[in-house]
C-alpha cells in the first residue's frame, strides 16, 4: 500500500506557475517520478517501501504531470517570513 499525497494542498512554487513545493519520491535510472509529499517522513516511508532505487528530494512538481525538479533548498522548520 502506498502513502497517498495531497499534492493539491502543498505550497505553490512562486517561480513555476502550476507547480507545488514538497518532497518528491523519484527513481534515478530509468527516471520515474512517483509523487510529492508535504512531509519528508512520508516521502521517505514511500521511497523505502519501493526499494533501494528510490530516493527523496525536495523540489518543485508541476501538478498533473511527472515533471519534477529536485535539489532545491529545504525550508527551515519553524521559520516564518
N, C-alpha and C positions, 0 to 999 in steps of 0.2 A: 504494500500500500504506500503510495507516495503522499507526501505532505502537500496540501493544496495551498497555493499562494493567493493573495488578494492583490494582485498587481495593480488593479484599478484604484486602490486606496493608498498606493505609495506616493511619496512626494514627487511632484513634477520636476523634470530636469529643466532648469531655466535656460540651458544652452541648446536644447534639442526639442523642438515642438513635437508633441505626441509621444514623448518618452518620459519614463519614470526612473528614479534612482533607487537602488537597492542591491542586495547580494544575489548575484546570478550563479546558477549551477551550470557548468559547462564541461564539455569534453574537448580536449585539445585536438586530437587526431584520431579519426576524422572529426572535424568540427561538429559540435552538436550543442545547441542551447536548450536546456531543459526548462527552466523557469526562473523567475526572480522573486525574492522574498524580502520581507520587511526586517527580519532579524537574521543575523549571521548564524545564530544557533540553529534555526530552522533550515537554512540553506546547507549548513554543514551536515545536519542529520540526513537530508535528502541526498547529498553527494555521497555520504558514507553508505547509504542503502543501495546506491547504484554501483559501487565498486571503486577500485583504486584509480581508474582512468578519469574520474570526475573530480573537479575542484571547484572552489568557491572564489569568486572575485567580486569586489564592489564595483558597480558601474551603472551604465545607462542602457535601458531597454526600450525599444520602440514597440509600443503596445500593438498587438495583432500581428506581430512578425517574429522571426527568430533573430532579429538584429540585436546585438549586444556589444557594447564597448566597455571592456573591463579595464582594470588598472587605475581607476580613479581613486583619489584620496578618500579614505573612510571618514565619515563625520565623527566629531568628538562627542562622546556621550555626555549628556548634561549640559552641553554648550548651546546657548541660545543667542541669536543675533539680533 
